[in-house]
């Protein structure tokens, strides 16, 4: 029955074999012998194909299971053209070439065609659009629950890695609840009261050099955090909770001394968070891509894109031995109105044109890799990324 079924499904292939045999020898006896042999070989091949197909189906089924871990990469201000630039400057060695599932997010906030990082990160983190400058509160200042907080409630570990202050808009939207993204000292207090297992970024001044003279570093230590001020010291601290402050305010640009900080921080966070058997949620931001766009600084932008790409590679390396990890790469919005109008591939020189010093309403790509990555295909509003992550995790209620 299996052979008959397979033969019926592959009539065209049989026809090709039939013609080939006939052309090979027109002797009736030899012809029939040839056909018989060919049919035996064909049935064997089809049986093998069925085994391959069964195995492939099984692998596809496995890929459909819930993600144990989600690593969300946000390239602040990163649109399609930025990845176009990254493709060429890395000589076609961009991490997202491994991502087969691609979608598009529409980034507008609830009160503006052009979003800021606070509203866009809130949409991604909570599933709700809100006003510009708001962080995980709705238009009426009602608290919104974030994906990070939901993951914690489910027993997962959580982490944030950035190259800006840890109290900056994008990371803050995952734990803070306030209608003023610029109130860094208040945001720092929200961080103290969160249960984030690992956070790495700048902004220590908002914790220990405050206008109210509070020392939130001591507060972190009382909550059993290992608090470090040099990422190289992290080798001696491999368990959560872990807080690493990499600068008093913001880190320097990638092309002005920051080095491979983002890649190191990403790897450290993954190593610590992955010890939780229940899984983890990690958000990693390429924070200063946006700053380079605002400055219309080509060299700065290129360095930040390369840096962000290298951090994504660290996550991909982790998935080689952990197939339960979903990686999502996107931006919170486009900025700079960037165009690539020409260049010299041999000399790795490209004509990058900035059409704005501000954010734009341009659509932003979403790349996904791992279990349930197909959820991120299509065109959708940015707040639906939250819903897709919830579904990828398999959280029925929260």
Protein Blocks (a to p, Z undefined) as FASTA:
>chain_A
ZZmmmmmmmmmmmmmmmmmmmmmpmcfklmmmmmmmmmmmmmmmmmmmmmmmmmmmmmmm
mmmpccfbdcddddehiafklmmmmmmmnoopafklmpmbdcdddfbdfkbfbdcfklmm
mmmmnopacdehiahiafkopacddfklmmmmnopacddddfbdfkbmklmmmmpccfbf
klmmlmmmmmmmmccfbdcdehklmmmmcfklpafklmmmmnopacdfbfklmmmmccdc
ddddfbfkbccdfknonammlmmmmmmmmmmmmmpmnbpcdddddfklmmmmmnopaklm
mmmmmmmmmmmmmmmmmmmmomkbccddddfbdehjaacfbdcfklopacdddfbfbdcf
bdcddddedehklmmgcjddfklmmmmmmmmnopabZZ
